């Protein structure tokens, strides 16, 4: 769901729009923004719903965003943006039943009926600009987001033949991920020495997934599908089964950017960055003979560049990097 606002220069906005179409399609948008003195409050919301033109293709989406901006005087600013954007639920259409080019697009395979995919996404963004004096400016950016996805299949094992006594079962796939980022930096105007920017970037991301089958009635399944560890005779006893995976990544990075004037037309610049990344994974599988497996690694890298800029005419320059 994307809501583009082009009249952002106005202090106050109060807009609501609604549209309706075939197959039960509706789209609604609303935005309210009000500036009082040096404080701006903004609230926006969006909804989208449709039944779909094919069976099992309905979709729903909802999002809401709240933002507070504060003018601290001079060039100083502060804002916090909290969003729930967004909740979506999409049913998944099946393949067309019939010969290629002649099947009925309104038909749904029985084993595909009820398949759906759902996501929830929440988080916040924050920004701060603080001027200590005319030569030193501090900036801070921070963000956090959390996303959860569900995939549900009522009959995940429909490839197993009924002749083998393998009853249909539901499958749930779940993917959960979050990310935190923090970027403080200091900008210093050092006169003849030039401009210096010192910054630090930190981010941590975690993602985990799991999939499970609901209980089944006892039945004999094909040889290439049975649990070779617990059931050497190919008998499935209907217990809940599940797998899980997770991965975590941490980034730490420091950097320095320097710009030095060499006269009215020339400027030298350069930068250096040191980054360290840590990654770890965990995997648990019901089919693995060695149980849970863990692994972790650390990587580090350096990067740098230097450049010479020549501003020979207003708005025109040549540089070597």
N, C-alpha and C positions, 0 to 999 in steps of 0.2 A: 504494500500500500504506500503510494507516494503522493504527498500533498505539497505542491509547489506554490509558494506565495510570492508574487511579484511586486506587490506594493508595500514592501517592508519599511519604506521610509515614513509611512504615516504613524503617528503616535497612537491613534485609536482605530481599531478595526472591529466591526461586528458583522460577521457574514455567516449565512446559513444557506446551503444549497441541497436540493434533493432531486433525484431522477429515478424513473421507473421504466422498465422495459419488459420484453417478453421473457418467458420461462421464469417468471417470478424474480426478475433481476431488479435490484434497488441499490443505489449508491447515494450516500449522505455525507456531507462535509460541514463542519462548523469551526469557526475560529473567532475568538474573543481576545482582544488585546487592549489594554488601557495603561497609559503612562500618567503617573501622579508624581509631580516634582521630578525626582531623579530615579524613580523606581518604575520599571515596566513589568507588568504581569501579562502572561499570554497562556491561553488554554486552547488547544485544538483537538478535534476528535473526528474520526472517519469510520464509516461502516460500509461494507459491501457484501451483498448476499445474492445468490442465484441458485435456482433449482437445476440448471444445466439442461441442455437440449437432448442429452442422452440419459438413460437410466444410470444411476450411481455416479453422477457428475456434479452433484450439488457442492457449493463452496461458500464459506462464510469467512469474513475477516473484520476485525475490530481493532482500533488503535486509539490511544489517547496520549497527549503530550502536554506537560505543564512546565513553564519556564519563567524564571524570575531573573531580571537583569537590574543591576544597581550601578549607577554612575557615581563614582567616588570622588569626582572632581578632577580637573586637569585631564590627563590621559589615562587615569585609573578607571578600571572597569572590573566588575565581578558578575558572574552569572552561574546559575544552576539550572540544568535542564533534566527533568525526570520524565521517562517515557515508558509506556506500556504499549509497545508497537512492534508487533501486534500479535493478537491471537488469530490464528487461521486454522480452518478445518476444510480439507478437500477430500471428497470421495474420489476414488480412482476407477476410471472406466475400464472395462475388460476389452479384450480383443473382439473384433467383429466375428460372430459365429457364421460360418459358411465359407464357400470358395472365395478366393481372392477376387475382388472386384464385383462380387455378386451377393455378398453377405448382407444381412439386415443390420444397419448401424444402431438400431434401437433395441437389439437383442443383447442380453447380458448373460455371460456364462454363469451358471449357478455357483461355481466355486469362487467367482470374483465378486459376487454381491456382498456388499457391506465393507469392502476394503476402504480404508480411509487413512489420511495422514493429517496430524495435528501438530502445531507448533505454538509455543508461548515465548515471547521475547520481552524482557524488561531490563531496565538499566538507568544510568544517569550519566551526564556529562557536566563538567565544571571547569570554569576558566577564571583566571585572575591576572590582572595587570596592575602592578604597583610601582610607582615612581618614587625612588628615595630622594633624588635630586635630579637636576637636568642632565647628569652624566651617568646615572645608574638606574636601570629599570629591571624589575624582577617579574617574571612571567611563570605561571603554573597552569598546566593542563592535566586533567584527571578524568578518567572514565571507567565505568564498570558496566558489564552487560552479562546477562544470564539467559540462555536459550535452552529450552527443552522441546524435544521432538518425539512424537509417538507415531508408530506405524502399526496398524492393527489389521490382521488378516484372519477372517473367521475360519477359513479352511486352508491352512497353510500346507497341509500334506495331501492335497487332492491328487498328486501324481501317483500315490500309492493305490493299487487296484483293490476294489472291494472284495475280490475273490480271495485276497489274503487275510481278510478279517481286520484290516487296519482302519479303525474308525476315524472320521474327520476330526481335526482338532484346531483350535485357534492359536495364533501366534502373536505375541506382542514384542515389538522392537522399541527400545527406548534409548535416546541419545541426549545426554545432558552435558552442557558446556558453559563455562564462564571465563571471562577475561577481565583483568584489572591492568590499567595502564596509568603511569604517573610520569610527568615530564616537567621538572622545574629547570629554569635557565636564568642566567644573569647576563644582561647586556650592559657593557661599559664603554662609554665614550672617553678615550684617553688622550684626546687632543692630537698632537703631532704623531703619537704612536699609532693612532687609528682606533678602530672599533674592535672590541673583543666580546665574544659570546662564549660562555662556559655553560654546558648543560649536562644533564643526566637523564637517561631514559630507562625506565623500568617497566617490565610487563610480565605478567604471569597468566598463563592460560591452562585450563584443565578441561579435559573432555573424557567422558566415560559412556560406555554403551552396554546394553544388555538385551538379550533376546530370550524368550521363554515360550514353551508350549504348554497348553493346559493339559489336564489329565486325560488319558485315553482309556478306553476299555481294552481288556486283554486281547491280543491278536497276534497272529504270525505275520511278519513282514518279510520283504525280500532280503536276500542275503547281504546285499550291498547297502542296506539301510539299518541293520540292527546294531545294537550297542555291543561291540565286540569285547568290551571289558567285563561288563556285568551280566551279559546274556549271550553266552556262546551258542545257544541253540536258537537264537533268533526270535525269542518270545519277548514281547513288550508288555510290561506290567502296569503302565499307565501312571507312573509317578511324574510329578512336575519336573521338567528339565529346563536348565537355563545356562547360558554362557555370559561372560562379562569381560569387558576390556576397558582400560583406562590409560590415559597419557597426560603427562604434565610437562610444560615447558616454561622455563624462567629465563628472561633476558635481562642483563645488566649492561649498560653502555654509557660511557663518558665521552664527551667530545669537546673540542676547542676549535673555534673559528676566529681567524684574525684578518682584518683588513687594514692595510697601511697605505696612506696617500703618499705618492711620489711626485707630487706637483699638481698642477691644475688638470692635466689630461691623463696622467698615469696613476694606476692604483695596483698594488700587489695584494693578493689574498691567498689564504691557505687554510687547511683544516686537517684535523686528526681525530680519529675515533678508535676506541678500544671497546670491543664487545665480547662478552662471555655468555654462552648459552648452555643451560643445563636441561637435559631431557630424560624422562623416565617413563617406562611403560609397564603395565601389568596385564596379564592375560590368564583367564581361568576358563577352561573348556571341559565339558563333561566327557569329551572323547579323548582328552589328553591323558596319557598314562603317567606323566610326571606332575600332574596337578597344576598349581599356579606357577606361572613363570614371570619373573621380574627382570628388568634390565634398565641400566642408566648409563648415560654418557655425558661428557662435558666437552664443549668446543670453545675455542677462543680465536679471535681474528683482529688484526690491525688494518686500518685503512687511512690513507692520507692523500692530499693533493695540494698543489700550488698553482697559482694562476697570475697572469699579468694582463690587466685591462687597460685599454687605451680609448678614452672618450674623446674622439677627435672632432666631433660635431654634436650639437645638442640632439639628444635622442638617438645617436649613432655611436657604436663602439666596436672595437675589435679586441679579441682576447685570445691568449694562448694558455692552455691548461695542461 
